[in-house]
Amino acid sequence: MITYELAHDELCNMIKDNLYSDLDFEVFDDYAMGRSDENNIFITIKSYSNDLIILTKSAYDAAILNAKAFDYIPIFIAATPNGIYEYNLDVYQPKFEPYTSNNNITYDIAELKDTTGKHILE
């Protein structure tokens, strides 16, 4: 199965069916967020069409803030052509660097290596 081509709701349902049975999630334009009360985790889920996993500082901050509101662990899940990877953001501290887009907007971004994440699904 090509997981990175799944719609975010399909991806969330697959994670729910295989990993976190009580996952309650909401899908947005290009990502999803959810939480598992059973596992005390708050999850941000994003799909990538290549192996370049980019996390923006604003997405990181939102994940940390939402997790802390529930006293949960912040988790980032990335679906790539090589599989689905999970990053515990309490443990993994990404290094953010400025990036300027084609329309001259500057973002702080971090590139995550799939080898630093936990391979959770194919």
C-alpha positions as CSV (number, residue, x, y, z in Angstrom):
1,M,0.0,0.0,0.0
2,I,1.3,3.5,-0.9
3,T,0.5,5.2,2.4
4,Y,1.8,8.7,1.5
5,E,-0.9,8.9,-1.2
6,L,-3.7,8.2,1.2
7,A,-6.0,11.1,2.1
8,H,-5.3,12.3,5.7
9,D,-8.6,10.8,7.0
10,E,-7.7,7.4,5.5
11,L,-4.2,7.7,7.0
12,C,-5.7,8.5,10.4
13,N,-8.1,5.6,10.2
14,M,-5.2,3.3,9.3
15,I,-3.2,4.5,12.3
16,K,-6.3,4.1,14.5
17,D,-7.0,0.6,13.2
18,N,-3.4,-0.5,13.7
19,L,-1.9,1.5,16.5
20,Y,-4.1,3.8,18.6
21,S,-7.6,2.3,18.7
22,D,-9.1,5.3,20.5
23,L,-7.5,8.0,18.2
24,D,-9.8,11.0,18.0
25,F,-8.7,13.2,15.1
26,E,-9.5,16.2,13.0
27,V,-8.4,16.6,9.4
28,F,-7.2,20.0,8.0
29,D,-6.0,21.0,4.5
30,D,-2.6,19.4,4.6
31,Y,-2.3,17.7,7.9
32,A,-4.3,16.1,10.7
33,M,-4.3,16.3,14.5
34,G,-5.6,14.0,17.1
35,R,-5.2,12.5,20.5
36,S,-5.2,9.1,22.1
37,D,-6.4,9.3,25.8
38,E,-5.5,5.6,26.3
39,N,-1.8,6.4,25.3
40,N,-1.7,9.9,26.6
41,I,-0.4,11.3,23.3
42,F,-1.3,14.2,21.1
43,I,-0.5,13.5,17.4
44,T,0.2,15.7,14.4
45,I,0.0,13.7,11.1
46,K,1.4,14.8,7.7
47,S,2.0,13.1,4.4
48,Y,5.1,13.6,2.2
49,S,5.5,12.5,-1.5
50,N,9.2,12.1,-1.1
51,D,11.6,11.2,1.7
52,L,12.1,14.9,2.7
53,I,10.2,15.3,6.0
54,I,9.9,19.0,6.9
55,L,8.5,20.2,10.2
56,T,7.8,23.9,10.6
57,K,8.5,25.6,13.9
58,S,4.9,26.7,14.0
59,A,3.6,23.1,13.6
60,Y,6.1,22.0,16.3
61,D,5.0,24.7,18.7
62,A,1.3,23.9,18.1
63,A,2.0,20.2,18.8
64,I,3.9,21.0,22.0
65,L,1.3,23.4,23.2
66,N,-1.7,21.1,22.5
67,A,0.0,18.2,24.2
68,K,0.9,20.2,27.3
69,A,-2.8,21.3,27.5
70,F,-3.7,17.7,28.2
71,D,-0.4,16.8,29.9
72,Y,0.2,14.4,27.0
73,I,3.2,13.5,25.0
74,P,3.6,15.3,21.6
75,I,4.0,12.9,18.7
76,F,4.6,13.8,15.0
77,I,3.8,11.1,12.4
78,A,5.1,11.4,8.9
79,A,3.9,9.2,6.0
80,T,6.6,8.9,3.3
81,P,7.2,6.5,0.3
82,N,9.5,4.5,2.7
83,G,6.7,4.0,5.3
84,I,5.2,5.8,8.3
85,Y,7.5,7.2,11.0
86,E,6.7,8.4,14.5
87,Y,8.7,11.1,16.3
88,N,8.3,11.7,20.1
89,L,8.8,15.5,20.3
90,D,9.5,15.3,24.0
91,V,12.6,13.3,23.1
92,Y,13.5,14.4,19.6
93,Q,14.6,18.0,19.5
94,P,14.6,19.2,15.8
95,K,17.1,21.9,14.8
96,F,15.2,24.7,13.1
97,E,16.7,26.9,10.4
98,P,15.3,29.8,8.5
99,Y,13.9,29.1,5.0
100,T,12.6,31.7,2.5
101,S,9.9,30.5,0.1
102,N,9.6,31.5,-3.5
103,N,7.2,34.3,-2.5
104,N,9.7,35.7,0.1
105,I,8.0,34.4,3.2
106,T,10.5,33.2,5.8
107,Y,9.7,30.1,7.9
108,D,11.7,28.3,10.5
109,I,11.9,24.6,9.4
110,A,13.6,21.4,10.5
111,E,14.4,18.5,8.2
112,L,13.6,15.2,10.0
113,K,15.5,12.0,8.9
114,D,13.3,8.9,8.7
115,T,16.2,7.1,10.4
116,T,15.6,9.2,13.6
117,G,11.9,8.3,13.7
118,K,10.4,5.0,14.7
119,H,9.2,3.0,11.7
120,I,5.6,2.2,12.7
121,L,3.8,1.1,9.5
122,E,4.6,0.3,5.9
